[in-house]
């Protein structure tokens, strides 16, 4: 069976070489070929030479273009090709007579082979020597799976390979329209979707190396670095469009590493270099470092991210009325970040410029797009997304997930490192809402204090009224009674002091110690900043669960023995009922999963204004559908009883009182949960199975 191969030959002013090139193609032992010559605006006699060859051989076709560049020329060739396979030949090089035939045999050895590659010889003109000459050679032989490491090891020249036209058409794979790196981009994309490659050590191609060629000029031209960044950007878009990221994270990471190498060694103007590094850092955030398997590549990539992220916020111009606001978030909480952000937007003043900075701990592009659209409507808000993945990875031994706390809680320790040109900044949790302008906090003069924050009213009540908590604070946290414990959900950071004393490094080091902390991030901030805290009014961080504690008569009796607690509770009550307070939904009881909790209506009012409202609402409906569907609760003798049915029959009954729950299956009591202040006891058929200690954050 005959197999047609299309050979694309773009040319520009190669009158001294193109005749040899075409002669080599016409002598191919495999005769079913078409030779597509694309004239890229030549001003010498190259076109006339091709016309003469065309008159001799009907397999030669000529297309004349105005000067357009190699990318456009090759795309024209791809549009014209009618073969099953396509190959490329530079107009100053030539094929061995059996090259096409040998390349076809390589492709036919296994149906999963998508590309084949041969070896080459290099012929030098005027004793010139290409700097990366060894890179052109191929010493491999046989069929290989295209792993990510192998993809990067394959050279990116076009002319020593053969490609399937069907794959090019299926994925709409084209050349980018640049002067440099268009071939590299093409090979990147083709290898990213390929399964296997077949190598031969046989020399089938002769590469003519001359110092006036376009490829040689690119090495000496700093402009080609910008073209390379376009190559990388287009590669990322291709991976997006075809959902190929899962098998190409490491491959893409190596292209970013190379971009960094070019910027470091080819650009000497500092301003220009910073611009390039900003672009490179943007690309680096596309990579999930956790998927990279090669330890050396992972380490180098983390170094690049760490070095570049420090520059990331330097692009924010200081206006004198700046309000930098940081969030640390992953995809679990991004929808709720939109709600707190809406409350900030609603109360913002035109007198300030609000810089929203999201420390990305694993957020999808679609989720970030919603936030971008939300902020785009406001002229005095900017949005900056900074990847915290590498930072979390670097410190994975110190950072631990606990209960409902994810790694995102540690993102705040990155702020002093990357925010070097601001003296103060705000950190905000995603489970809050603001009923006042957050910019007011920036006016507060906290002098030499490390942070300004609000005393955690509930924890201080627990500390004063429960001996276990009292011991925990004294022995584990080393906090005396005058070291009031703050809630870290809203913090005004004195960045000058944090940088001066490396407080963020001290926090990370303490987290890595053997101590077990109940609230890891919050506990270490209280320890490191003790005696250096400016205490804000309760209205700046009114923790909603505290109000439930105030209904406990036993606890309130103990509270009245402390003048400090009485004043704190009085201040809290004013904040709780105030119209201009900041509400914080601490613990695992959130308004989005428990819409009946105190002040949930305020949160939902802001939620309705966001694009995430329907998403959040749908999740709640979905949870309701997927869980057991209860009948309408019946209230009998003051006890809440819920029945759960199946096919019209009551299967499960749950009887709830103030301190326990009893579970009945088909009328038989099978389980009981007894709730005490800081522990839960679980019983099955009257036997205690285990006890769980619990604390609210």
Buried (B, 14 or more C-beta within 10 A) or exposed (E): EEBBBBBBBBBBBBBBBBBBBBEBBBEBEBEBBBBBBBBBBBEBEBBEBBBEBBEEEEBBBBBEBEEBBBBBBBBBBBEBBEBBBBBBBBBBBBBBBBBBBBBBBBBEEEEEBBBBBBBBEBEBBEEEEBEEEEEBBBEBEEBBEBBBEBBBEBBBBBBBBBBBBEBBEEBEBBBBBBBBBBBBBBBBBBBBBBEBBBBBEBBBBBBBBBBEBEBBEBEEBBEBBBBBBBBBBBBBEBBEEBEBBEBBBBBBBBBBBBBBEBBEEBBEEEEBBBBBBBBBBBBBBBBBBEBBEBEEBBEBBBBBBBEBBBBBBBEBEEEEEBBBBBBBBBBBBBBBBBBBBBBBBBBBEEEBBBBBBBBBBBBEEEBBEBBEEBBEEBEBBBBBBBBBBBBBBBBEEBBBEBEEBBBBBBBBBBBBBBBEEBEBBBBBBBBBBBBBBBBBBBEBEBEEBBBBBBBBBBBBBBBBBBEEBBEBBEEBBEBEEEBBBBBBBBBBBBBBBBBEBEBBBBBBBBBBEEEEBBBBBBBBBBBBBBEBBBBBBBBBBBBBBBBBBBEBEEBBEBBEEBEBBEEBBEBBBBBBEBEEBBBBBBBEBBBBEEEEBBBBEBBBBBBEBBBBBEBBBEBEEEEEEEEEEEEEEEEEEEEEBBBBEEEEEBEBBBBBEEEBBBBBEEEEBBBBBBBEEBEBBBBEEEEEEEEEEEBBB
